[in-house]
């Protein structure tokens, strides 16, 4: 019976390790799975990643970085499933955030939105899957397609800070994320 128990525990540990959950496969005495209280450690997060708003490519060749058109490409539907308090916000223009090159498949890890403050200013905010943490962010707003796809250069606005713009503009939202 003891051998069967050891085989089951070993299979569990190997299963956790091979599914990318090696952080919680640490067995402590008495035998228990150690998550350090962080059950999200099994979420799919493959390490540092670059992410942008899912949209049109900034450059036809080279980088895959993308931009969005406000309000042309907006998703005005409520995304209450992303909100911590499940409050719908139908007055916001939502864009999906893609991690990595979409030619390798969609990998939506969050979203950002633009809200019209109705005074000539707008505000951009974002939300990410809890498996990720944002370590760097860049926001560029322009009336014309003049983005260089260089996040440090394309950075003329800030998230969570109102910016002035006319009713139609382009957005380059860039993020560097890591696993929590």
C-alpha positions in Angstrom: 0.0 0.0 0.0 2.8 2.4 0.9 4.5 1.7 -2.5 1.2 2.6 -4.3 1.0 5.8 -2.4 4.5 6.8 -3.3 3.8 6.0 -6.9 0.7 8.2 -6.9 2.5 11.1 -5.2 5.4 10.7 -7.7 3.0 10.7 -10.6 1.3 13.8 -9.3 4.6 15.7 -8.9 5.8 14.7 -12.4 2.4 15.7 -13.8 2.7 19.1 -12.2 6.2 19.5 -13.4 5.5 18.6 -17.0 2.4 20.8 -17.2 4.4 23.9 -16.3 3.5 23.9 -12.6 7.0 23.1 -11.2 6.7 25.9 -8.7 4.0 24.1 -6.8 5.5 20.6 -7.1 7.7 21.2 -4.1 6.7 18.6 -1.5 7.2 19.6 2.1 6.9 17.5 5.3 4.2 16.3 5.9 3.5 15.5 2.2 1.6 18.5 0.9 1.6 20.6 -2.3 3.4 23.9 -1.6 1.7 26.8 -3.5 2.8 29.5 -1.0 -0.9 30.5 -1.2 -0.5 31.2 -4.9 -2.9 28.9 -6.8 -2.4 30.9 -10.0 1.1 29.4 -10.4 -0.5 26.8 -12.8 -1.7 29.5 -15.2 0.0 29.5 -18.6 2.8 32.0 -18.4 5.9 31.2 -20.5 8.2 34.0 -19.1 9.0 37.5 -20.2 6.8 38.6 -23.1 6.1 41.7 -25.2 2.4 42.5 -25.8 0.5 45.1 -27.9 -3.1 45.9 -28.7 -4.4 43.4 -31.2 -4.9 45.3 -34.5 -3.1 46.4 -37.7 0.7 45.9 -38.1 2.7 49.1 -37.7 5.2 48.0 -40.3 4.6 45.6 -43.2 7.9 43.8 -42.6 10.0 43.2 -39.5 8.3 43.8 -36.2 4.9 42.4 -35.5 3.9 45.3 -33.2 0.3 46.5 -33.8 -1.8 49.6 -33.4 -5.5 50.3 -33.0 -7.9 52.9 -34.4 -10.1 54.8 -32.0 -13.1 54.6 -32.4 -13.0 52.6 -35.7 -11.9 49.2 -34.3 -13.6 49.6 -30.9 -15.4 46.8 -29.1 -18.1 48.6 -27.2 -19.5 45.6 -25.5 -19.2 45.1 -21.8 -16.2 43.2 -20.6 -17.5 42.7 -17.0 -15.8 39.3 -16.8 -12.5 41.2 -16.7 -13.5 43.6 -13.9 -12.8 42.6 -10.3 -16.2 43.8 -9.2 -18.1 42.6 -12.3 -19.4 46.1 -13.1 -20.2 46.5 -16.8 -18.7 49.6 -18.5 -20.4 49.9 -21.9 -19.1 53.4 -22.4 -15.5 52.2 -23.0 -13.8 51.2 -26.2 -12.0 47.9 -25.6 -9.0 46.3 -27.4 -7.6 42.9 -26.8 -3.9 42.7 -25.7 -1.9 40.1 -27.7 1.3 38.6 -26.2 3.8 37.7 -28.9 3.5 37.6 -32.6 -0.1 36.7 -33.6 1.2 34.6 -36.6 2.2 32.1 -33.9 -1.5 32.0 -32.7 -3.7 34.3 -30.6 -2.5 34.7 -27.1 -4.9 37.3 -25.5 -3.6 38.0 -22.0 -5.7 41.1 -21.1 -7.2 44.2 -22.6 -6.9 47.9 -22.6 -9.6 50.5 -23.1 -10.1 54.1 -24.0 -12.7 56.2 -22.2 -13.9 59.6 -23.6 -14.1 62.0 -20.7 -16.4 64.2 -22.7 -14.3 67.3 -22.2 -11.8 66.9 -25.0 -9.7 64.5 -23.0 -9.5 60.7 -23.0 -8.0 58.2 -20.6 -6.4 54.8 -21.4 -6.4 52.0 -18.8 -5.7 48.3 -18.9 -6.2 44.9 -17.2 -4.1 41.8 -17.4 -4.7 38.1 -16.5 -3.4 37.7 -12.9 -0.7 35.3 -14.2 1.2 38.3 -15.5 2.7 41.5 -14.1 3.4 44.6 -16.2 7.1 45.6 -15.9 7.1 48.3 -18.6 4.4 50.2 -20.6 4.4 52.6 -23.4 1.4 54.5 -24.9 1.5 56.5 -28.1 -1.4 58.6 -29.5 -1.3 60.1 -33.0 -3.7 61.5 -35.6 -1.6 60.0 -38.4 0.3 56.7 -38.8 3.7 57.9 -37.7 4.5 55.1 -35.2 8.1 53.7 -35.5 7.3 50.5 -33.7 10.0 51.5 -31.2 8.2 51.6 -27.8 10.7 54.0 -26.2 10.3 56.5 -29.1 6.6 55.9 -29.5 5.7 57.1 -26.0 3.8 60.5 -25.9 1.1 59.6 -23.3 0.6 57.7 -20.1 -1.9 55.1 -19.0 -4.3 56.3 -16.3 -3.5 60.0 -17.1 -5.9 62.0 -19.3 -4.6 63.1 -22.7 -6.0 65.5 -25.3 -7.1 64.2 -28.7 -9.7 64.8 -31.3 -12.5 62.2 -31.6 -10.5 59.9 -34.0 -6.9 58.8 -33.4 -4.5 55.9 -33.5 -3.1 54.1 -30.5 0.1 52.1 -30.0 -0.2 50.4 -26.6 3.0 48.4 -25.8 3.7 46.3 -22.7 6.5 44.2 -21.3 5.1 41.5 -19.0 6.6 38.8 -16.8 5.1 35.8 -14.9 3.9 36.7 -11.4 
